[in-house]
Amino acid sequence: MTTESAVPPPAVWAQRSEVIFLTLNVECTEPEIKFTEDSLTFSGVGKPEGKKYELNVEFYSKINPDKVATKNIKRCIEFVIAKADPTAPYWPRLLKDKTKTHWLKVDFNRWEEEGSNDEEKIDMSDGNGHMADFLQSYAKKNEEISFDDLNDLQEYDSDDDDSTIPGLTDA
């Protein structure tokens, strides 16, 4: 076993009016996760390298720890975290502390600006209060990506000159 100290896992976050999306980009089969109304504590061993990860997050504002959906998929751990007050203004940052962290980035694929009219309001349950079903249905909705509008480009050998690249012309 190594004496290497634990490091925070790389993470991305986004928000909507009612929820925070947080993704820890680490493959961990047996993570220890704890939410309180103002914090998240995470620890685990990343696969396959066996690196130890720890994270203690104090959120900008309060959350509802009873309404957190967690999905541990092969390469990351995703959370949908209900804000304690969904009518409050958007958070200016995820963390209470204003310092810039090297491990946290914005998830622009999920980000939505405050005041934009959500086409769909996020319901944190499936009607029966099952958070896992909500998370699974939300993920399925966002997996429907189509590349039909992209042009079909021919493959080309990088050793060829530029005149053989489709769509490239001399100006």
Secondary structure, 3 states (H helix, E strand, C coil): CCCCCCECCCEEEEECCCEEEEEECCCCCCCEEEECCCEEEEEEECCCCCCEEEEEEEECCCEEEEEEEEEEECCEEEEEEEECCCCCCCCCCCECCCCCCCCEEECCCCCCCCCCCCCCCCCCCCCCCCHHHHHHHHHHHHCCCCCCCCCCCCCCCCCCCHHHCCCCCCC
